[in-house]
C-alpha cells in the first residue's frame, strides 16, 4: 500500500511554487507547514506589504506558515514533526545539509529543466533564449550543491521557438505539479529511488540582472534578439533606445529590411521589427500607434 499519509513540509515562495502546493492540498496530502520567504514591501514607494503566493494558499487552508530569516531558526519545529517529508519548489534560498538531514527521504525538489542541463536560477529563460527544441521538469532529491541531486523522474516539453517566458513558466509549473503527484506516493513509500545525474552533461544558468535588459545590436542577430524579448518578458524586460527614448519591447519578429524606425538593425545584417512596446510614458502601445505619433504627442 502506498504511503500517502506521511506528513509534508512545503518550501516555496513564487507563483511557480503555488501551483505545486495547491496540487498537494487538492490531492489530500497532509501538508502540515509551509516555509516561505518573509513578506516584502512593493509598489510605488515600497509601502505595500505583500505576502508570498504560497502563504496566501496556506492561510486559506489553515496551514501553519513559517517565514524564517535563517532556516536554523525552524530546525526545532521540524524536529518536533519527524518523521516528515519535504517538498520544495522555487523557494529561493539554499537549504543547508543540517536541515536536509531532518527529512525522510530528504527534500523532493521540482526543477524547471531537464537536469543536468540548466542548473541554476534561470533555466526557463535560458531554454527560450537558446532556441532549444525541448525543455521539461525534473523531480529530484535536494542536496547542498545547487541542483546536483539524484533524479526521481523527468517530463519533456517540446518547444516551438515562439513561447514567452510567462507561457512556459505556467506550463512547467503545471507539469511539475503533475509529475510530483504522480511520483510522490512511491517516493514516500520507498518504492522509487533516485538515479545520479550524468555529471559530464552539466550546464549552468545565471541570475538575470537589470543590466541584461538593454539589447546590444552589435552582439546579437535579430533572431537571437527576438528570443531574448520572449525570454526576458516580465524580468528583466528588453529595452532599446529609439529616437533618444528608452522603450520596453513586448513583442517582435525578424524582418528582411528596415521600413520604419521600429525596424532595428542587428548583427549579420538582420533586422528586428518591434510589434508591441511600452512607451516612455509607461503605456503599452502597438507598433502602428507609436509610429502614428504616440511618443511625441501623448
RODO-2510 file (C-alpha; in nm, 4 decimals, decimal comma):
residues 298
     n   res          X          Y          Z
     1     x     0,0000     0,0000     0,0000
     2     x     0,1308     0,3471    -0,0891
     3     x     0,2358     0,5704     0,1980
     4     x     0,0154     0,8691     0,1087
     5     x    -0,0433     0,9733     0,4695
     6     x     0,3135     1,0795     0,5536
     7     x     0,3126     1,4431     0,6607
     8     x     0,4815     1,7018     0,4394
     9     x     0,6508     2,0372     0,4940
    10     x     0,6404     2,2506     0,1804
    11     x     0,9116     2,5026     0,0858
    12     x     0,8250     2,7648    -0,1755
    13     x     0,7745     3,1314    -0,2483
    14     x     0,6781     3,2170    -0,6061
    15     x     0,3710     3,1618    -0,8260
    16     x     0,5522     2,8558    -0,9630
    17     x     0,5535     2,7130    -0,6084
    18     x     0,1888     2,7915    -0,5517
    19     x     0,0791     2,5535    -0,8277
    20     x     0,2544     2,2586    -0,6617
    21     x     0,1296     2,3481    -0,3138
    22     x    -0,2310     2,3735    -0,4296
    23     x    -0,1974     2,0414    -0,6112
    24     x    -0,0687     1,8707    -0,2950
    25     x    -0,3563     2,0097    -0,0917
    26     x    -0,6175     1,9178    -0,3526
    27     x    -0,4801     1,5631    -0,3709
    28     x    -0,5165     1,5207     0,0040
    29     x    -0,1505     1,5105     0,1041
    30     x    -0,1188     1,6261     0,4663
    31     x     0,0831     1,9465     0,4385
    32     x     0,1470     2,0484     0,7987
    33     x     0,3579     2,3598     0,7399
    34     x     0,4673     2,5939     0,4610
    35     x     0,8131     2,7524     0,4709
    36     x     0,8438     3,0688     0,2650
    37     x     1,0342     3,3966     0,2478
    38     x     0,9242     3,6919     0,4612
    39     x     0,6603     3,9292     0,3258
    40     x     0,8044     4,2058     0,1070
    41     x     0,7261     4,5727     0,0514
    42     x     0,6310     4,6517    -0,3085
    43     x     0,4649     4,9173    -0,5183
    44     x     0,5491     5,2829    -0,5571
    45     x     0,7432     5,3923    -0,2521
    46     x     0,7567     5,0304    -0,1371
    47     x     0,4751     5,0905     0,1105
    48     x     0,2529     4,7911     0,0306
    49     x     0,3345     4,4726     0,2241
    50     x     0,2816     4,1686     0,0006
    51     x     0,2582     3,8055     0,1080
    52     x     0,4221     3,5278    -0,0964
    53     x     0,1588     3,3408    -0,3024
    54     x     0,2132     3,0185    -0,1063
    55     x     0,1409     3,1979     0,2202
    56     x    -0,1976     3,3074     0,0916
    57     x    -0,2804     2,9484    -0,0072
    58     x    -0,1624     2,8118     0,3273
    59     x    -0,3707     3,0614     0,5218
    60     x    -0,6829     2,9746     0,3215
    61     x    -0,6332     2,6109     0,4221
    62     x    -0,5344     2,6795     0,7846
    63     x    -0,1812     2,5500     0,7298
    64     x     0,0908     2,6868     0,9566
    65     x     0,3307     2,9292     0,7845
    66     x     0,6964     2,9732     0,8800
    67     x     0,8935     3,2684     0,7377
    68     x     1,2401     3,2418     0,8920
    69     x     1,5279     3,4707     0,8018
    70     x     1,7536     3,1754     0,8827
    71     x     1,6401     2,8167     0,8372
    72     x     1,8252     2,7186     1,1540
    73     x     1,5537     2,9102     1,3407
    74     x     1,2922     2,6473     1,2484
    75     x     1,5076     2,3356     1,2954
    76     x     1,3433     2,2607     1,6293
    77     x     0,9968     2,2817     1,4713
    78     x     1,0948     2,0326     1,2014
    79     x     1,2491     1,8045     1,4657
    80     x     0,9196     1,8012     1,6573
    81     x     0,7340     1,6711     1,3487
    82     x     0,9685     1,3900     1,2487
    83     x     0,9365     1,1669     1,0577
    84     x     0,8407     1,4199     0,7940
    85     x     0,8939     1,4557     0,4180
    86     x     0,9893     1,7800     0,2458
    87     x     0,8777     1,9168    -0,0914
    88     x     1,0417     2,2242    -0,2442
    89     x     0,9525     2,4375    -0,5449
    90     x     1,1084     2,7779    -0,6216
    91     x     1,1822     2,8595    -0,2580
    92     x     1,4711     3,0919    -0,3390
    93     x     1,7152     3,0022    -0,0624
    94     x     1,9878     2,7408    -0,0283
    95     x     1,8911     2,4612     0,2130
    96     x     2,1860     2,3602     0,4362
    97     x     2,2686     1,9952     0,4977
    98     x     2,1704     2,0299     0,8642
    99     x     1,8127     2,0973     0,7527
   100     x     1,8099     1,8448     0,4672
   101     x     1,9051     1,5693     0,7118
   102     x     1,5885     1,6281     0,9141
   103     x     1,3654     1,4960     0,6349
   104     x     1,2809     1,1417     0,5257
   105     x     1,3536     1,0710     0,2422
   106     x     1,5083     1,4170     0,2235
   107     x     1,3538     1,7126     0,0405
   108     x     1,1983     1,6490    -0,3024
   109     x     1,2556     1,9370    -0,5439
   110     x     1,0737     2,0416    -0,8640
   111     x     1,3226     2,1994    -1,1065
   112     x     1,2098     2,3509    -1,4414
   113     x     1,4698     2,1976    -1,6723
   114     x     1,5909     1,8579    -1,7865
   115     x     1,8773     1,8208    -1,5423
   116     x     2,1728     1,8071    -1,5565
   117     x     2,1124     2,0706    -1,8247
   118     x     2,0456     2,4195    -1,6920
   119     x     2,1211     2,4032    -1,3247
   120     x     2,0823     2,7378    -1,1537
   121     x     1,8329     3,0255    -1,1257
   122     x     1,7137     3,0929    -1,4838
   123     x     1,6520     2,7631    -1,6690
   124     x     1,3225     2,8722    -1,8281
   125     x     1,4656     3,1938    -1,9690
   126     x     1,7804     3,0175    -2,0883
   127     x     1,5900     2,7485    -2,2788
   128     x     1,3943     3,0153    -2,4665
   129     x     1,6960     3,2382    -2,5297
   130     x     1,8971     2,9453    -2,6664
   131     x     1,6196     2,8374    -2,9029
   132     x     1,6066     2,4863    -2,7564
   133     x     1,3850     2,2296    -2,9257
   134     x     1,2658     2,0969    -2,5884
   135     x     1,2821     2,1533    -2,2160
   136     x     1,0982     1,9989    -1,9218
   137     x     1,0789     1,9450    -1,5481
   138     x     1,2832     1,7296    -1,3141
   139     x     1,1810     1,5757    -0,9830
   140     x     1,4964     1,5350    -0,7769
   141     x     1,6308     1,4869    -0,4272
   142     x     1,7779     1,8075    -0,2903
   143     x     2,1458     1,8175    -0,1926
   144     x     2,3567     2,1115    -0,0664
   145     x     2,5148     2,1652    -0,4102
   146     x     2,2902     2,3611    -0,6468
   147     x     2,0557     2,1334    -0,8479
   148     x     2,3030     1,8443    -0,8274
   149     x     2,0860     1,5867    -0,6529
   150     x     1,9804     1,2474    -0,7896
   151     x     1,6740     1,2344    -1,0153
   152     x     1,3420     1,0606    -0,9457
   153     x     1,1594     1,1447    -1,2688
   154     x     1,1514     1,3834    -1,5653
   155     x     0,8953     1,5059    -1,8166
   156     x     0,9869     1,6613    -2,1523
   157     x     0,8078     1,9521    -2,3221
   158     x     0,8673     2,0265    -2,6935
   159     x     0,9261     2,3931    -2,7781
   160     x     0,8085     2,5768    -3,0892
   161     x     1,0539     2,8690    -3,0725
   162     x     0,7621     3,1026    -3,0090
   163     x     0,6993     3,0612    -2,6345
   164     x     0,7248     3,3553    -2,3969
   165     x     0,8683     3,3262    -2,0504
   166     x     0,5265     3,3645    -1,8764
   167     x     0,3706     3,0991    -2,1013
   168     x     0,6467     2,8458    -2,0439
   169     x     0,6628     2,9303    -1,6721
   170     x     0,2939     2,8459    -1,6326
   171     x     0,3193     2,5287    -1,8396
   172     x     0,6184     2,3949    -1,6462
   173     x     0,4596     2,4849    -1,3117
   174     x     0,1548     2,2782    -1,4043
   175     x     0,3639     1,9919    -1,5405
   176     x     0,5895     1,9944    -1,2341
   177     x     0,2900     1,9654    -1,0033
   178     x     0,1552     1,6736    -1,2064
   179     x     0,4922     1,4989    -1,2013
   180     x     0,5121     1,5455    -0,8244
   181     x     0,1675     1,3970    -0,7603
   182     x     0,2364     1,1050    -0,9926
   183     x     0,5604     1,0053    -0,8183
   184     x     0,5282     1,1254    -0,4589
   185     x     0,3419     0,8201    -0,3189
   186     x     0,6086     0,5804    -0,4478
   187     x     0,8892     0,8065    -0,3246
   188     x     0,7406     0,8284     0,0239
   189     x     0,6886     0,4532     0,0299
   190     x     1,0492     0,3890    -0,0749
   191     x     0,9465     0,2202    -0,3994
   192     x     1,1121     0,4795    -0,6251
   193     x     1,4804     0,5513    -0,5757
   194     x     1,6599     0,8404    -0,7489
   195     x     1,9396     0,7973    -1,0047
   196     x     2,2537     1,0095    -1,0015
   197     x     2,2889     1,2823    -1,2632
   198     x     2,5285     1,2405    -1,5562
   199     x     2,7868     1,4962    -1,4498
   200     x     2,9530     1,5238    -1,7902
   201     x     2,6307     1,6803    -1,9244
   202     x     2,6106     1,9553    -1,6613
   203     x     2,5463     2,3153    -1,7680
   204     x     2,4631     2,6220    -1,5587
   205     x     2,2387     2,9252    -1,5864
   206     x     2,2973     3,2619    -1,4231
   207     x     2,0950     3,5084    -1,2208
   208     x     1,9340     3,7632    -1,4513
   209     x     2,0178     4,1286    -1,3892
   210     x     1,8740     4,4645    -1,4958
   211     x     2,1893     4,5239    -1,6985
   212     x     2,0801     4,2451    -1,9340
   213     x     1,7667     4,4361    -2,0291
   214     x     1,9364     4,6502    -2,2956
   215     x     1,9821     4,4806    -2,6317
   216     x     2,3270     4,5203    -2,7821
   217     x     2,2564     4,5440    -3,1537
   218     x     2,6190     4,4611    -3,2354
   219     x     2,6259     4,1451    -3,0222
   220     x     2,3113     3,9627    -3,1344
   221     x     2,1443     3,8632    -3,4572
   222     x     1,7812     3,9645    -3,4927
   223     x     1,6689     3,6085    -3,4184
   224     x     1,8757     3,5988    -3,1008
   225     x     1,7272     3,9332    -3,0007
   226     x     1,3725     3,8128    -3,0693
   227     x     1,4331     3,5137    -2,8442
   228     x     1,5623     3,7412    -2,5685
   229     x     1,2476     3,9528    -2,5936
   230     x     1,0384     3,6413    -2,5250
   231     x     1,2778     3,5011    -2,2638
   232     x     1,3029     3,8227    -2,0621
   233     x     0,9372     3,9215    -2,0779
   234     x     0,8497     4,0119    -1,7208
   235     x     1,2093     4,0430    -1,5976
   236     x     1,4485     4,1974    -1,6710
   237     x     1,2389     4,3062    -1,9722
   238     x     1,4016     4,4048    -2,3021
   239     x     1,4927     4,7665    -2,3693
   240     x     1,6167     4,9535    -2,6745
   241     x     1,6659     5,3216    -2,7481
   242     x     1,4506     5,4728    -3,0246
   243     x     1,4991     5,8381    -3,1249
   244     x     1,6654     5,9083    -2,7915
   245     x     1,3928     5,7397    -2,5838
   246     x     1,4173     5,4089    -2,3985
   247     x     1,1301     5,1727    -2,4720
   248     x     1,0453     4,8229    -2,3483
   249     x     0,9886     4,5652    -2,6218
   250     x     0,6972     4,3269    -2,5594
   251     x     0,6551     4,1590    -2,8985
   252     x     0,8779     4,1460    -3,2045
   253     x     0,9621     3,9480    -3,5147
   254     x     1,2505     3,9128    -3,7574
   255     x     1,2168     4,1080    -4,0816
   256     x     1,4150     4,1364    -4,4041
   257     x     1,4782     4,5094    -4,4021
   258     x     1,4144     4,8342    -4,2180
   259     x     1,0953     5,0140    -4,3239
   260     x     1,0300     5,2177    -4,0072
   261     x     1,2200     5,3419    -3,7024
   262     x     1,0885     5,0347    -3,5164
   263     x     1,2762     4,8034    -3,7545
   264     x     1,6188     4,7803    -3,5953
   265     x     1,9453     4,6561    -3,7494
   266     x     2,1282     4,3752    -3,5694
   267     x     2,4360     4,1636    -3,6237
   268     x     2,4941     3,9953    -3,9635
   269     x     2,2645     4,2378    -4,1500
   270     x     1,9498     4,1121    -3,9807
   271     x     1,6546     4,3214    -3,8638
   272     x     1,4157     4,3082    -3,5695
   273     x     1,0718     4,4614    -3,6076
   274     x     0,9008     4,5733    -3,2866
   275     x     0,5272     4,4908    -3,2802
   276     x     0,4267     4,5984    -2,9295
   277     x     0,6088     4,8117    -2,6735
   278     x     0,5858     5,0109    -2,3550
   279     x     0,6413     5,3766    -2,4373
   280     x     0,8428     5,6139    -2,2151
   281     x     0,5134     5,7250    -2,0555
   282     x     0,4580     5,3697    -1,9313
   283     x     0,1661     5,2933    -2,1628
   284     x     0,1550     4,9796    -2,3759
   285     x     0,1076     5,0595    -2,7441
   286     x     0,1165     4,8824    -3,0781
   287     x     0,3772     4,9485    -3,3418
   288     x     0,1323     5,1471    -3,5518
   289     x     0,0175     5,3616    -3,2592
   290     x     0,3758     5,4507    -3,1792
   291     x     0,4545     5,5333    -3,5415
   292     x     0,1410     5,7462    -3,5658
   293     x     0,2970     5,9851    -3,3205
   294     x     0,2130     5,8435    -2,9785
   295     x     0,5589     5,9032    -2,8357
   296     x     0,5634     6,2678    -2,9447
   297     x     0,2039     6,3615    -2,8827
   298     x     0,0772     6,1571    -2,5888
***
